[in-house]
Amino acid sequence: MRLANMTFVSLAVGLVLAAAQPVFAAADAEADALNLEGAATGPVSTTNKAPKIFFEGALGNASQRYQSDSRELGRATFDLSYTAPIGQGLRLVLSDRVDNIHPADGGADSTVNSLREAYVSWQPQGGNTVLEFGRINLRYGVAYGYNPTDFFRDGSLRTLTSADPFALRDNRLGTVMLRAQQLWPTGSLSFAYSPKLQSRPSADGWSLDLGATNNRDRVLLALGTQISQRVNSQVLLYKEDGASPTVGASVTALLSDAATAHAEWSRGREPGLLTRTLALPVASTTENRFAAGLTYTTLGKLSVTAEYQYNGFALGKRDWANLGATSPLTQVAYLVDAQRLQELAPRQAYLIYLTQKGLGLKDLDLTAFLRINPLDKSRLAWVELRHHWPSFDLAFQLQQNMGRLTSEFGILPDRRVMQVLGTYYF
Protein backbone atom coordinates (compact mmCIF):
# COMPACT_ATOMS: atom_id res chain seq x y z
CA MET A 1 0.00 0.00 0.00
CA ARG A 2 1.28 3.47 -0.86
CA LEU A 3 1.03 6.38 1.52
CA ALA A 4 -1.27 8.19 -0.90
CA ASN A 5 -3.84 5.41 -0.45
CA MET A 6 -3.89 5.57 3.34
CA THR A 7 -7.15 6.09 5.14
CA PHE A 8 -6.04 9.39 6.56
CA VAL A 9 -3.96 11.25 4.01
CA SER A 10 -1.96 13.90 5.75
CA LEU A 11 0.63 16.22 4.37
CA ALA A 12 3.11 15.89 1.54
CA VAL A 13 6.49 16.66 2.95
CA GLY A 14 9.50 17.14 0.76
CA LEU A 15 12.57 17.88 2.74
CA VAL A 16 15.86 16.12 2.12
CA LEU A 17 18.20 15.97 5.09
CA ALA A 18 21.58 14.33 5.35
CA ALA A 19 22.02 11.39 7.67
CA ALA A 20 23.41 12.27 11.07
CA GLN A 21 25.49 10.32 13.55
CA PRO A 22 23.61 8.93 16.58
CA VAL A 23 23.25 11.63 19.19
CA PHE A 24 22.90 10.90 22.84
CA ALA A 25 20.51 12.89 24.68
CA ALA A 26 18.24 14.18 27.19
CA ALA A 27 15.10 16.00 28.46
CA ASP A 28 12.11 18.17 27.77
CA ALA A 29 13.15 21.62 28.99
CA GLU A 30 9.59 22.82 29.06
CA ALA A 31 8.33 19.91 31.16
CA ASP A 32 7.78 21.08 34.73
CA ALA A 33 9.35 18.36 36.84
CA LEU A 34 7.35 19.50 39.86
CA ASN A 35 4.08 18.42 38.23
CA LEU A 36 2.78 15.14 39.68
CA GLU A 37 -0.02 13.25 37.93
CA GLY A 38 -3.13 13.31 40.04
CA ALA A 39 -1.77 15.93 42.48
CA ALA A 40 -4.31 18.56 41.52
CA THR A 41 -4.54 21.41 44.00
CA GLY A 42 -7.68 23.23 42.88
CA PRO A 43 -11.04 22.87 41.15
CA VAL A 44 -11.00 21.45 37.65
CA SER A 45 -11.87 23.96 34.93
CA THR A 46 -15.13 23.25 33.12
CA THR A 47 -14.58 25.85 30.42
CA ASN A 48 -15.43 24.71 26.92
CA LYS A 49 -12.24 24.10 24.96
CA ALA A 50 -11.95 24.01 21.20
CA PRO A 51 -11.04 20.58 19.84
CA LYS A 52 -7.33 19.99 19.36
CA ILE A 53 -6.95 18.31 15.98
CA PHE A 54 -3.89 17.55 13.92
CA PHE A 55 -2.99 15.52 10.86
CA GLU A 56 0.50 14.10 10.62
CA GLY A 57 2.29 12.42 7.74
CA ALA A 58 5.64 10.63 7.92
CA LEU A 59 7.95 9.28 5.22
CA GLY A 60 11.12 7.41 6.05
CA ASN A 61 13.63 4.70 5.45
CA ALA A 62 14.87 1.91 7.73
CA SER A 63 18.05 -0.11 7.30
CA GLN A 64 17.23 -3.65 8.42
CA ARG A 65 19.27 -5.75 10.77
CA TYR A 66 18.50 -9.14 9.26
CA GLN A 67 18.34 -8.22 5.56
CA SER A 68 20.75 -6.42 3.26
CA ASP A 69 18.19 -4.04 1.74
CA SER A 70 16.35 -1.22 3.47
CA ARG A 71 12.58 -0.69 3.65
CA GLU A 72 10.46 2.37 3.00
CA LEU A 73 8.23 3.65 5.80
CA GLY A 74 5.01 5.65 5.67
CA ARG A 75 2.44 6.77 8.21
CA ALA A 76 -0.65 9.00 8.27
CA THR A 77 -2.19 9.99 11.60
CA PHE A 78 -5.37 11.75 12.70
CA ASP A 79 -5.37 12.96 16.32
CA LEU A 80 -8.27 14.47 18.26
CA SER A 81 -8.53 15.79 21.84
CA TYR A 82 -11.66 17.50 23.12
CA THR A 83 -13.03 18.70 26.46
CA ALA A 84 -16.47 20.27 26.84
CA PRO A 85 -19.12 20.88 29.52
CA ILE A 86 -22.24 18.76 29.00
CA GLY A 87 -24.32 19.78 32.01
CA GLN A 88 -24.25 21.31 35.47
CA GLY A 89 -20.85 20.38 36.86
CA LEU A 90 -20.36 17.77 34.10
CA ARG A 91 -17.73 17.67 31.40
CA LEU A 92 -16.82 15.23 28.65
CA VAL A 93 -13.21 14.35 27.82
CA LEU A 94 -12.43 12.62 24.54
CA SER A 95 -9.01 11.73 23.11
CA ASP A 96 -8.58 9.50 20.06
CA ARG A 97 -5.86 8.69 17.55
CA VAL A 98 -5.94 6.79 14.25
CA ASP A 99 -2.70 5.58 12.65
CA ASN A 100 -2.36 4.11 9.18
CA ILE A 101 1.07 2.51 8.98
CA HIS A 102 3.00 1.09 6.04
CA PRO A 103 4.30 -1.54 6.25
CA ALA A 104 2.17 -2.91 9.08
CA ASP A 105 3.73 -5.16 11.69
CA GLY A 106 3.35 -8.86 10.99
CA GLY A 107 -0.23 -9.96 11.59
CA ALA A 108 -1.43 -6.47 12.56
CA ASP A 109 -3.96 -4.26 10.79
CA SER A 110 -2.48 -1.38 8.81
CA THR A 111 -5.05 1.03 10.32
CA VAL A 112 -5.23 1.11 14.10
CA ASN A 113 -7.52 3.21 16.26
CA SER A 114 -6.41 4.07 19.82
CA LEU A 115 -9.18 5.43 22.03
CA ARG A 116 -6.92 6.99 24.64
CA GLU A 117 -9.60 8.63 26.75
CA ALA A 118 -13.40 8.84 26.80
CA TYR A 119 -14.86 9.73 30.17
CA VAL A 120 -17.34 11.94 32.00
CA SER A 121 -16.25 14.07 34.96
CA TRP A 122 -18.55 15.57 37.60
CA GLN A 123 -17.53 18.37 39.95
CA PRO A 124 -20.07 20.51 41.81
CA GLN A 125 -19.73 24.26 41.24
CA GLY A 126 -17.00 25.50 43.56
CA GLY A 127 -16.61 22.04 45.07
CA ASN A 128 -13.43 20.13 45.81
CA THR A 129 -14.72 16.67 44.99
CA VAL A 130 -14.36 15.20 41.48
CA LEU A 131 -15.91 11.96 40.19
CA GLU A 132 -14.83 10.50 36.84
CA PHE A 133 -15.99 7.44 34.94
CA GLY A 134 -14.85 5.98 31.63
CA ARG A 135 -11.55 5.30 29.88
CA ILE A 136 -8.89 7.42 31.60
CA ASN A 137 -5.18 7.54 30.78
CA LEU A 138 -3.96 7.52 34.38
CA ARG A 139 -0.26 8.40 34.32
CA TYR A 140 1.71 8.44 37.56
CA GLY A 141 5.39 9.02 38.10
CA VAL A 142 7.94 11.80 37.74
CA ALA A 143 10.84 9.94 36.12
CA TYR A 144 11.58 10.39 32.41
CA GLY A 145 12.30 6.94 30.99
CA TYR A 146 11.02 4.44 33.59
CA ASN A 147 8.16 4.93 36.07
CA PRO A 148 7.92 2.43 38.95
CA THR A 149 4.60 3.97 40.10
CA ASP A 150 2.95 4.03 36.66
CA PHE A 151 0.81 0.99 37.45
CA PHE A 152 -1.52 1.13 34.43
CA ARG A 153 1.07 1.15 31.64
CA ASP A 154 1.44 -2.56 30.77
CA GLY A 155 -0.10 -3.67 27.48
CA SER A 156 -1.54 -0.21 26.77
CA LEU A 157 0.33 0.62 23.52
CA ARG A 158 -1.49 -0.34 20.31
CA THR A 159 1.04 1.22 17.94
CA LEU A 160 4.64 2.33 18.33
CA THR A 161 5.25 5.46 16.26
CA SER A 162 7.98 7.07 18.37
CA ALA A 163 10.63 5.89 20.82
CA ASP A 164 10.33 9.10 22.86
CA PRO A 165 9.16 8.05 26.37
CA PHE A 166 6.90 11.12 26.66
CA ALA A 167 5.13 10.21 23.42
CA LEU A 168 4.69 6.64 24.68
CA ARG A 169 2.90 7.90 27.80
CA ASP A 170 0.65 10.27 25.84
CA ASN A 171 -0.36 7.90 23.02
CA ARG A 172 -1.24 4.78 24.97
CA LEU A 173 -4.72 3.48 25.77
CA GLY A 174 -6.43 4.60 28.93
CA THR A 175 -8.07 2.17 31.35
CA VAL A 176 -11.80 1.99 32.06
CA MET A 177 -12.24 2.99 35.69
CA LEU A 178 -14.19 4.88 38.29
CA ARG A 179 -12.07 7.57 39.90
CA ALA A 180 -12.83 9.88 42.85
CA GLN A 181 -10.68 12.81 43.94
CA GLN A 182 -10.74 15.14 46.92
CA LEU A 183 -8.79 18.35 46.36
CA TRP A 184 -7.38 20.97 48.70
CA PRO A 185 -4.94 23.87 48.22
CA THR A 186 -1.79 21.85 48.88
CA GLY A 187 -2.66 18.41 47.58
CA SER A 188 -5.20 15.76 46.66
CA LEU A 189 -6.40 12.28 47.56
CA SER A 190 -7.67 10.02 44.79
CA PHE A 191 -9.11 6.52 44.58
CA ALA A 192 -9.44 4.55 41.33
CA TYR A 193 -11.18 1.23 40.71
CA SER A 194 -10.62 -0.55 37.38
CA PRO A 195 -12.70 -3.71 36.80
CA LYS A 196 -11.91 -6.73 34.64
CA LEU A 197 -13.91 -6.45 31.40
CA GLN A 198 -12.14 -8.85 29.02
CA SER A 199 -9.46 -11.50 29.32
CA ARG A 200 -7.25 -11.05 26.24
CA PRO A 201 -6.04 -8.23 23.98
CA SER A 202 -7.57 -7.83 20.53
CA ALA A 203 -5.71 -7.72 17.20
CA ASP A 204 -8.61 -5.88 15.51
CA GLY A 205 -7.40 -2.40 14.55
CA TRP A 206 -10.75 -0.80 15.44
CA SER A 207 -11.29 -2.64 18.72
CA LEU A 208 -11.54 -0.81 22.04
CA ASP A 209 -9.03 -3.46 23.18
CA LEU A 210 -10.41 -3.70 26.70
CA GLY A 211 -8.57 -7.00 27.11
CA ALA A 212 -5.29 -5.08 27.00
CA THR A 213 -6.23 -2.51 29.64
CA ASN A 214 -8.95 -4.17 31.74
CA ASN A 215 -7.91 -7.81 32.02
CA ARG A 216 -7.96 -7.89 35.84
CA ASP A 217 -9.50 -6.02 38.77
CA ARG A 218 -7.30 -3.21 40.10
CA VAL A 219 -7.50 -0.45 42.70
CA LEU A 220 -5.21 2.50 43.38
CA LEU A 221 -5.06 5.02 46.21
CA ALA A 222 -2.85 8.11 45.72
CA LEU A 223 -2.05 11.01 48.04
CA GLY A 224 -0.32 14.04 46.51
CA THR A 225 1.16 16.76 48.70
CA GLN A 226 2.88 20.05 48.00
CA ILE A 227 5.34 20.02 50.88
CA SER A 228 6.69 23.47 50.04
CA GLN A 229 7.03 25.82 47.09
CA ARG A 230 10.04 23.74 46.01
CA VAL A 231 9.05 20.17 46.92
CA ASN A 232 6.14 17.97 45.79
CA SER A 233 5.55 14.38 46.82
CA GLN A 234 3.17 11.53 46.20
CA VAL A 235 2.44 8.28 48.05
CA LEU A 236 0.55 5.41 46.38
CA LEU A 237 -0.99 2.08 47.32
CA TYR A 238 -1.84 -0.32 44.48
CA LYS A 239 -3.60 -3.69 44.52
CA GLU A 240 -4.62 -6.02 41.71
CA ASP A 241 -6.59 -9.25 41.78
CA GLY A 242 -4.54 -12.23 42.94
CA ALA A 243 -1.49 -10.20 44.00
CA SER A 244 -0.17 -8.58 47.15
CA PRO A 245 -0.41 -4.80 47.59
CA THR A 246 2.36 -2.60 46.19
CA VAL A 247 3.43 0.67 47.78
CA GLY A 248 5.06 3.53 45.92
CA ALA A 249 6.26 7.10 46.33
CA SER A 250 7.72 9.90 44.26
CA VAL A 251 9.20 13.31 44.94
CA THR A 252 10.45 16.28 42.95
CA ALA A 253 12.56 19.09 44.37
CA LEU A 254 13.64 22.40 42.89
CA LEU A 255 17.27 22.57 44.02
CA SER A 256 18.00 25.93 42.42
CA ASP A 257 16.73 28.14 39.62
CA ALA A 258 18.53 25.83 37.19
CA ALA A 259 18.48 22.36 38.81
CA THR A 260 15.63 19.96 39.61
CA ALA A 261 15.88 16.49 41.16
CA HIS A 262 13.33 13.69 40.96
CA ALA A 263 13.01 10.23 42.49
CA GLU A 264 10.43 7.47 42.22
CA TRP A 265 10.14 4.12 44.04
CA SER A 266 7.81 1.16 44.46
CA ARG A 267 8.00 -2.08 46.41
CA GLY A 268 5.83 -5.13 45.94
CA ARG A 269 5.64 -8.91 45.86
CA GLU A 270 5.21 -10.57 42.46
CA PRO A 271 6.87 -13.12 40.15
CA GLY A 272 10.12 -12.11 38.49
CA LEU A 273 10.05 -10.84 34.92
CA LEU A 274 11.51 -14.08 33.50
CA THR A 275 9.01 -16.14 35.51
CA ARG A 276 6.16 -14.09 34.03
CA THR A 277 7.55 -14.52 30.51
CA LEU A 278 7.72 -18.31 30.85
CA ALA A 279 4.51 -18.53 32.92
CA LEU A 280 6.29 -20.68 35.48
CA PRO A 281 4.57 -21.68 38.77
CA VAL A 282 7.32 -20.14 40.90
CA ALA A 283 6.76 -18.33 44.19
CA SER A 284 6.71 -14.54 44.14
CA THR A 285 9.48 -12.42 45.59
CA THR A 286 9.52 -8.99 47.21
CA GLU A 287 11.62 -6.47 45.31
CA ASN A 288 12.04 -2.75 44.65
CA ARG A 289 11.78 -0.60 41.54
CA PHE A 290 13.50 2.78 41.51
CA ALA A 291 14.34 5.71 39.26
CA ALA A 292 16.10 8.97 40.10
CA GLY A 293 17.51 11.81 38.08
CA LEU A 294 18.79 15.35 37.95
CA THR A 295 17.84 18.01 35.39
CA TYR A 296 19.93 21.12 34.72
CA THR A 297 18.75 23.97 32.48
CA THR A 298 21.09 26.65 31.21
CA LEU A 299 20.30 30.30 30.44
CA GLY A 300 20.51 29.33 26.77
CA LYS A 301 17.48 26.99 27.18
CA LEU A 302 19.52 23.79 27.02
CA SER A 303 18.07 21.22 29.40
CA VAL A 304 19.94 18.02 30.27
CA THR A 305 18.64 15.14 32.41
CA ALA A 306 20.63 12.16 33.66
CA GLU A 307 18.59 9.30 35.12
CA TYR A 308 19.39 6.01 36.89
CA GLN A 309 16.84 3.17 36.69
CA TYR A 310 16.51 -0.05 38.71
CA ASN A 311 14.16 -3.04 38.49
CA GLY A 312 14.61 -5.70 41.16
CA PHE A 313 12.34 -8.11 39.27
CA ALA A 314 14.57 -8.09 36.17
CA LEU A 315 17.54 -10.34 35.46
CA GLY A 316 20.94 -9.48 36.88
CA LYS A 317 24.27 -9.89 35.11
CA ARG A 318 24.93 -13.50 36.17
CA ASP A 319 21.40 -14.77 35.43
CA TRP A 320 21.44 -13.00 32.06
CA ALA A 321 24.74 -14.65 31.12
CA ASN A 322 23.49 -18.10 32.20
CA LEU A 323 20.29 -17.66 30.19
CA GLY A 324 22.27 -16.66 27.10
CA ALA A 325 24.48 -19.72 27.40
CA THR A 326 21.56 -22.15 27.77
CA SER A 327 18.67 -20.63 25.80
CA PRO A 328 19.18 -17.58 23.53
CA LEU A 329 15.59 -17.92 22.29
CA THR A 330 14.33 -17.51 25.83
CA GLN A 331 16.47 -14.37 26.09
CA VAL A 332 14.66 -12.94 23.08
CA ALA A 333 11.23 -13.90 24.47
CA TYR A 334 12.15 -12.20 27.75
CA LEU A 335 13.10 -8.96 25.97
CA VAL A 336 9.98 -8.98 23.79
CA ASP A 337 7.74 -9.45 26.82
CA ALA A 338 9.50 -6.63 28.67
CA GLN A 339 8.77 -4.33 25.72
CA ARG A 340 5.10 -5.35 25.72
CA LEU A 341 4.81 -4.63 29.43
CA GLN A 342 6.83 -1.39 29.08
CA GLU A 343 9.02 -2.85 31.81
CA LEU A 344 12.73 -2.35 32.45
CA ALA A 345 14.45 -5.46 31.05
CA PRO A 346 17.87 -5.17 32.79
CA ARG A 347 18.33 -4.90 36.54
CA GLN A 348 19.92 -1.46 36.02
CA ALA A 349 19.81 1.04 33.17
CA TYR A 350 20.66 4.66 32.37
CA LEU A 351 19.04 7.47 30.41
CA ILE A 352 20.38 10.80 29.18
CA TYR A 353 17.73 13.14 27.79
CA LEU A 354 18.18 16.66 26.43
CA THR A 355 16.27 19.45 24.76
CA GLN A 356 17.45 22.70 23.22
CA LYS A 357 14.92 25.41 22.47
CA GLY A 358 15.80 27.87 19.73
CA LEU A 359 18.72 25.95 18.22
CA GLY A 360 20.21 28.68 16.04
CA LEU A 361 16.71 29.73 14.94
CA LYS A 362 13.92 30.98 17.18
CA ASP A 363 11.47 28.20 16.25
CA LEU A 364 13.93 25.32 15.78
CA ASP A 365 14.06 22.80 18.64
CA LEU A 366 16.30 19.81 19.31
CA THR A 367 15.21 16.80 21.37
CA ALA A 368 17.45 13.78 21.87
CA PHE A 369 18.04 10.90 24.25
CA LEU A 370 20.27 7.90 24.80
CA ARG A 371 19.16 4.71 26.55
CA ILE A 372 21.93 2.47 27.89
CA ASN A 373 21.54 -1.16 28.94
CA PRO A 374 24.75 -2.06 30.84
CA LEU A 375 23.63 -5.70 31.14
CA ASP A 376 23.98 -6.52 27.43
CA LYS A 377 25.79 -3.29 26.41
CA SER A 378 23.07 -2.31 23.93
CA ARG A 379 22.02 1.29 23.32
CA LEU A 380 19.22 3.25 21.66
CA ALA A 381 19.93 6.77 20.41
CA TRP A 382 17.17 9.07 19.16
CA VAL A 383 17.29 12.66 17.92
CA GLU A 384 14.68 15.04 16.51
CA LEU A 385 14.98 18.47 14.89
CA ARG A 386 11.62 20.25 14.75
CA HIS A 387 10.72 23.63 13.25
CA HIS A 388 7.48 25.30 14.34
CA TRP A 389 5.20 27.57 12.33
CA PRO A 390 1.85 28.92 13.61
CA SER A 391 -0.12 25.88 12.42
CA PHE A 392 2.52 23.57 10.95
CA ASP A 393 5.55 21.61 12.20
CA LEU A 394 8.26 20.03 10.08
CA ALA A 395 10.57 17.52 11.77
CA PHE A 396 13.42 15.14 11.04
CA GLN A 397 13.97 12.11 13.28
CA LEU A 398 16.86 9.68 13.46
CA GLN A 399 16.93 6.52 15.58
CA GLN A 400 19.89 4.16 15.93
CA ASN A 401 19.53 0.75 17.64
CA MET A 402 22.89 -0.66 18.71
CA GLY A 403 23.71 -4.05 20.20
CA ARG A 404 24.15 -7.78 19.63
CA LEU A 405 21.33 -9.85 18.13
CA THR A 406 20.12 -11.07 21.53
CA SER A 407 20.38 -7.70 23.28
CA GLU A 408 17.52 -5.38 24.26
CA PHE A 409 17.99 -2.97 21.37
CA GLY A 410 19.73 -5.46 19.09
CA ILE A 411 16.56 -7.55 18.72
CA LEU A 412 14.78 -4.61 17.07
CA PRO A 413 14.45 -5.41 13.34
CA ASP A 414 15.56 -1.94 12.20
CA ARG A 415 19.16 -0.91 12.77
CA ARG A 416 18.65 2.73 11.77
CA VAL A 417 15.42 4.65 11.09
CA MET A 418 15.24 8.09 9.44
CA GLN A 419 11.93 9.93 9.03
CA VAL A 420 10.60 13.28 7.88
CA LEU A 421 7.33 14.33 9.51
CA GLY A 422 4.84 17.06 8.69
CA THR A 423 2.13 18.01 11.21
CA TYR A 424 -0.76 20.37 10.52
CA TYR A 425 -2.71 21.74 13.50
CA PHE A 426 -6.30 22.95 13.19
NORJO-V299293 format. One record per residue. RES is the residue in one small letter. PHI is phi as a letter, one per 20 degrees, with the letter a starting at -180 (NA if undefined). D_FIRST is the distance of its C-alpha to the first C-alpha in Angstrom with 1 decimal. Layout:
<<RES | PHI | D_FIRST> <RES | PHI | D_FIRST>>
//
This chain:
<<m | NA | 0.0> <r | e | 3.8> <l | f | 6.6> <a | f | 8.3> <n | e | 6.6> <m | f | 7.6> <t | f | 10.7> <f | d | 13.0> <v | e | 12.6> <s | e | 15.2> <l | d | 16.8> <a | e | 16.3> <v | d | 18.1> <g | c | 19.6> <l | c | 22.0> <v | d | 22.7> <l | c | 24.7> <a | f | 26.5> <a | f | 25.9> <a | d | 28.7> <q | f | 30.7> <p | g | 30.2> <v | d | 32.3> <f | e | 34.1> <a | b | 34.6> <a | a | 35.7> <a | c | 36.0> <d | f | 35.3> <a | f | 38.5> <e | e | 38.2> <a | f | 37.9> <d | e | 41.4> <a | f | 42.2> <l | e | 45.0> <n | e | 42.6> <l | d | 42.6> <e | g | 40.2> <g | n | 42.3> <a | e | 45.4> <a | f | 45.7> <t | c | 49.1> <g | a | 49.4> <p | g | 48.4> <v | f | 44.7> <s | f | 44.0> <t | d | 43.2> <t | f | 42.5> <n | f | 39.7> <k | d | 36.8> <a | f | 34.2> <p | g | 30.6> <k | e | 28.8> <i | c | 25.3> <f | b | 22.7> <f | d | 19.2> <e | c | 17.7> <g | c | 14.8> <a | c | 14.4> <l | c | 13.3> <g | b | 14.7> <n | b | 15.4> <a | c | 16.9> <s | e | 19.5> <q | e | 19.5> <r | f | 22.8> <y | d | 22.6> <q | c | 20.9> <s | f | 22.0> <d | e | 18.7> <s | e | 16.8> <r | c | 13.1> <e | e | 11.1> <l | d | 10.7> <g | b | 9.4> <r | b | 10.9> <a | c | 12.2> <t | c | 15.5> <f | d | 18.1> <d | c | 21.5> <l | c | 24.7> <s | c | 28.3> <y | b | 31.3> <t | c | 34.9> <a | b | 37.5> <p | f | 40.9> <i | c | 41.1> <g | r | 44.8> <q | f | 48.0> <g | m | 47.0> <l | d | 43.5> <r | b | 40.2> <l | d | 36.5> <v | c | 34.0> <l | c | 30.3> <s | b | 27.4> <d | b | 23.8> <r | b | 20.4> <v | c | 16.9> <d | d | 14.1> <n | d | 10.3> <i | d | 9.4> <h | c | 6.8> <p | f | 7.7> <a | f | 9.8> <d | f | 13.3> <g | g | 14.5> <g | n | 15.3> <a | e | 14.2> <d | f | 12.3> <s | f | 9.3> <t | d | 11.5> <v | c | 15.1> <n | d | 18.2> <s | d | 21.2> <l | e | 24.5> <r | f | 26.5> <e | b | 29.7> <a | a | 31.2> <y | b | 35.0> <v | d | 38.3> <s | d | 41.0> <w | c | 44.7> <q | b | 47.3> <p | g | 50.7> <q | g | 51.8> <g | m | 53.3> <g | e | 52.8> <n | d | 51.8> <t | d | 50.2> <v | c | 46.5> <l | d | 44.9> <e | c | 41.1> <f | b | 39.1> <g | p | 35.4> <r | e | 32.5> <i | c | 33.7> <n | e | 32.1> <l | e | 35.4> <r | d | 35.3> <y | d | 38.5> <g | o | 39.5> <v | d | 40.3> <a | f | 39.0> <y | e | 36.0> <g | d | 34.1> <y | b | 35.6> <n | c | 37.3> <p | f | 39.8> <t | d | 40.6> <d | e | 37.0> <f | f | 37.5> <f | d | 34.5> <r | e | 31.7> <d | f | 30.9> <g | m | 27.7> <s | e | 26.8> <l | e | 23.5> <r | e | 20.4> <t | c | 18.0> <l | d | 19.1> <t | d | 17.9> <s | b | 21.2> <a | e | 24.1> <d | f | 26.7> <p | f | 29.1> <f | f | 29.7> <a | f | 26.1> <l | f | 26.0> <r | f | 29.0> <d | f | 27.8> <n | e | 24.3> <r | e | 25.4> <l | f | 26.4> <g | e | 30.0> <t | d | 32.4> <v | f | 34.2> <m | b | 37.8> <l | d | 41.1> <r | c | 42.4> <a | c | 45.8> <q | c | 47.0> <q | d | 50.5> <l | d | 50.6> <w | b | 53.5> <p | g | 54.0> <t | d | 53.6> <g | r | 51.1> <s | b | 49.5> <l | c | 49.5> <s | c | 46.5> <f | c | 46.0> <a | c | 42.6> <y | c | 42.2> <s | d | 38.9> <p | e | 39.1> <k | f | 37.2> <l | d | 34.9> <q | b | 32.7> <s | e | 32.9> <r | c | 29.4> <p | f | 26.1> <s | d | 23.2> <a | e | 19.7> <d | f | 18.7> <g | f | 16.5> <w | d | 18.8> <s | f | 22.0> <l | f | 24.9> <d | l | 25.1> <l | f | 28.9> <g | f | 29.3> <a | e | 28.0> <t | d | 30.4> <n | c | 33.2> <n | d | 33.9> <r | a | 37.5> <d | f | 40.4> <r | b | 40.9> <v | c | 43.4> <l | b | 43.8> <l | d | 46.8> <a | c | 46.5> <l | d | 49.3> <g | d | 48.6> <t | c | 51.5> <q | e | 52.1> <i | f | 54.9> <s | b | 55.7> <q | f | 54.2> <r | d | 52.7> <v | c | 51.9> <n | c | 49.6> <s | b | 49.3> <q | b | 47.7> <v | c | 48.8> <l | c | 46.7> <l | c | 47.4> <y | c | 44.5> <k | b | 44.8> <e | c | 42.4> <d | g | 43.3> <g | n | 44.9> <a | c | 45.2> <s | f | 47.9> <p | f | 47.8> <t | d | 46.3> <v | d | 47.9> <g | b | 46.3> <a | b | 47.3> <s | b | 46.0> <v | b | 47.8> <t | c | 47.1> <a | b | 49.9> <l | e | 50.3> <l | f | 52.4> <s | b | 52.9> <d | f | 51.4> <a | d | 48.9> <a | c | 48.5> <t | c | 47.0> <a | d | 47.1> <h | c | 45.2> <a | b | 45.6> <e | b | 44.1> <w | b | 45.4> <s | b | 45.2> <r | b | 47.1> <g | b | 46.6> <r | d | 47.1> <e | a | 44.1> <p | f | 42.8> <g | f | 41.6> <l | f | 37.9> <l | f | 38.1> <t | f | 40.0> <r | f | 37.3> <t | f | 34.6> <l | e | 36.7> <a | l | 38.0> <l | e | 41.5> <p | e | 44.7> <v | d | 46.2> <a | f | 48.3> <s | f | 47.0> <t | c | 48.2> <t | e | 49.0> <e | b | 47.2> <n | d | 46.3> <r | c | 43.2> <f | b | 43.7> <a | b | 42.2> <a | b | 44.1> <g | b | 43.5> <l | c | 45.0> <t | d | 43.5> <y | c | 45.3> <t | d | 44.5> <t | e | 46.1> <l | f | 47.5> <g | e | 44.7> <k | m | 42.1> <l | e | 41.0> <s | d | 40.5> <v | c | 40.5> <t | c | 40.3> <a | d | 41.3> <e | c | 40.8> <y | d | 42.1> <q | c | 40.5> <y | b | 42.1> <n | c | 41.1> <g | f | 44.1> <f | e | 42.0> <a | e | 39.8> <l | f | 40.9> <g | e | 43.5> <k | f | 43.8> <r | f | 46.0> <d | f | 43.9> <w | f | 40.7> <a | f | 42.4> <n | f | 43.8> <l | f | 40.4> <g | f | 38.8> <a | f | 41.7> <t | d | 41.5> <s | b | 37.9> <p | g | 35.1> <l | f | 32.6> <t | f | 34.3> <q | g | 34.0> <v | f | 30.3> <a | f | 30.3> <y | f | 32.7> <l | f | 30.4> <v | f | 27.3> <d | f | 29.5> <a | f | 30.9> <q | f | 27.5> <r | f | 26.8> <l | e | 30.2> <q | l | 29.9> <e | d | 33.2> <l | f | 34.9> <a | f | 34.7> <p | e | 37.7> <r | f | 41.2> <q | c | 41.2> <a | b | 38.6> <y | c | 38.7> <l | c | 36.6> <i | c | 37.2> <y | c | 35.5> <l | c | 36.1> <t | c | 35.4> <q | c | 36.9> <k | e | 37.1> <g | m | 37.6> <l | f | 36.8> <g | n | 38.6> <l | d | 37.2> <k | g | 38.1> <d | d | 34.5> <l | d | 32.9> <d | d | 32.6> <l | d | 32.1> <t | c | 31.1> <a | b | 31.2> <f | b | 32.1> <l | c | 33.0> <r | d | 33.1> <i | c | 35.6> <n | d | 36.1> <p | f | 39.6> <l | f | 39.5> <d | d | 37.0> <k | m | 37.1> <s | e | 33.3> <r | b | 32.1> <l | c | 29.1> <a | d | 29.3> <w | b | 27.3> <v | b | 27.9> <e | c | 26.7> <l | d | 28.1> <r | c | 27.6> <h | d | 29.1> <h | d | 30.0> <w | d | 30.6> <p | g | 32.0> <s | c | 28.7> <f | b | 26.1> <d | d | 25.4> <l | c | 23.9> <a | c | 23.6> <f | c | 23.0> <q | c | 22.8> <l | c | 23.6> <q | c | 23.9> <q | c | 25.8> <n | d | 26.3> <m | c | 29.6> <g | q | 31.4> <r | f | 32.1> <l | f | 29.7> <t | d | 31.5> <s | d | 31.9> <e | g | 30.4> <f | e | 28.1> <g | f | 28.0> <i | f | 26.1> <l | f | 23.0> <p | f | 20.4> <d | e | 19.9> <r | f | 23.0> <r | b | 22.2> <v | c | 19.6> <m | c | 19.7> <q | c | 18.0> <v | d | 18.7> <l | c | 18.7> <g | c | 19.8> <t | c | 21.3> <y | d | 22.9> <y | d | 25.7> <f | e | 27.2>>
//
